[in-house]
Amino acid sequence: MPLPGFEELRKKMARDWDERACENAKYYVNTEQVEWDEDQFFQSGEMTVNEEIRTDFGNISPDRDPATLRVIEIGCGVGRVTRALSRVFGEVHAVDVSGEMIRQASENLAGIANVFLYQNNGQDLSVLPPVEYDFAFSSIVFQHIPSKAVIESYAREVSRLLRPGALFKFQIQGDPTTERDEDDTWLGVSWTDEEVVELAARTGFEPRYRVGEGTQYFWVWFFKPL
């Protein structure tokens, strides 16, 4: 069900990210460099997966081969992390609000048979096949969303789709000093640790770990109860 008053924000998020994708997609996906070499850009995605996925298999896949898992990526952009995820997991189902990002991702990831790309509506995962997923991941995406209700909607949707015991690992904005306009689609809303714990309770998760409270890179581990 659409969030109340969300339609205009949804359109603005899609429009703003389409424009950024047309202007300089790689930069807006990863602002470490303005002009990215293609290989370096995708290597930065490999680094993200090395740091956040390969070091965390004890939580992600304690008793199964990662290559057998079906996973969700929220906010895939042009496929920077998606490509690296495809080398670890059996299936990667990746969404983005921007049709232009998805178009470029489709070109970048052409021929990778275990990647499935979808333009979603910016608030839920209804576009994904209604099957059971084993892991969900999102990095440097929620930090741009200007609505806690939208992020909560995503968490609720992931809870709906994950198998019991599975992990949703994601990064949010935790820096409360960041100044932003109400509908800014670049600097998103910030969260406190208390708010994250309350979010977990409302969306059916156990918030087992949190790292980086008060910083831009506030990482959260939400486990779906068995």
C-alpha positions, -999 to +999 in steps of 0.1 A: +000+000+000+014+034-009+027+055+020+005+085+027+018+116+010+046+097-006+038+101-043+055+134-048+086+123-029+087+091-049+087+110-082+114+134-069+137+106-058+134+089-092+138+121-111+168+133-090+186+100-093+179+097-130+195+132-134+225+122-113+229+090-134+229+109-166+253+135-153+279+112-138+265+079-124+298+065-111+305+096-091+271+098-075+273+061-067+307+064-051+319+100-044+355+090-037+364+101-072+348+124-097+362+105-128+364+068-123+383+043-143+359+015-151+381-012-135+388+009-104+351+016-100+341-020-100+371-029-078+356-005-052+325-027-052+347-057-047+362-039-017+328-033-002+319-070-005+353-080+009+348-057+039+311-061+046+302-096+033+332-119+031+342-110+067+307-117+080+297-151+067+293-163+103+262-141+104+251-142+068+255-179+061+266-199+091+255-233+079+251-230+041+274-224+011+269-187+000+268-199-036+234-215-028+218-183-014+193-160-030+199-124-019+184-089-022+203-057-028+185-025-022+198+005-042+220-012-068+228+020-088+248+010-119+259-024-104+291-015-086+284-038-056+260-061-075+287-075-097+308-084-067+278-099-049+272-121-080+306-137-075+296-148-040+259-157-040+237-179-062+212-153-072+213-115-067+180-097-070+188-059-071+165-029-071+168+008-077+144+037-079+161+052-109+153+038-143+185+053-157+206+036-131+189+003-139+195+008-176+232+014-171+234-015-146+219-037-173+246-027-197+274-031-171+262-065-159+251-079-193+258-116-195+259-123-157+232-149-155+226-149-118+218-111-115+182-099-118+176-061-120+144-043-112+133-007-111+112-004-080+088+023-067+112+037-041+093+024-011+088-013-012+099-046-029+067-056-045+086-058-078+106-088-066+094-124-072+074-136-042+099-163-032+120-168+000+153-149+002+183-158+023+200-124+029+194-087+022+220-060+019+221-022+014+252+001+014+253+039+010+217+040-001+195+046+029+217+075+039+202+094+010+165+088+017+148+118+033+120+098+050+121+074+080+087+060+069+102+049+035+132+032+052+107+015+076+087+004+047+118-012+032+126-030+065+091-043+067+093-056+031+126-073+037+111-090+068+082-102+046+106-118+021+134-132+042+134-168+054+134-172+092+168-167+107+181-147+078+200-114+081+193-079+067+225-059+069+223-023+060+239+011+065+220+043+074+229+079+083+237+082+119+252+117+120+227+140+137+246+172+128+240+168+091+219+198+078+193+189+052+161+201+036+130+182+042+128+166+007+166+165+001+173+132-018+211+135-012+214+140+026+189+116+042+175+114+077+197+104+106+189+077+131+198+071+168+205+037+183+172+039+202+153+046+170+169+016+153+159-007+181+123+006+179+124+001+141+134-035+145+105-041+170+080-026+146+092-045+115+097-080+130+135-081+135+160-087+162+186-058+161+215-080+172+244-056+164+249-019+156+282-003+148+289+034+140+261+052+159+265+090+155+284+087+122+275+086+085+283+049+084+259+035+110+258-003+102+229-024+115+223-062+116+186-071+117+179-108+121+145-123+113+135-145+142+133-183+137 
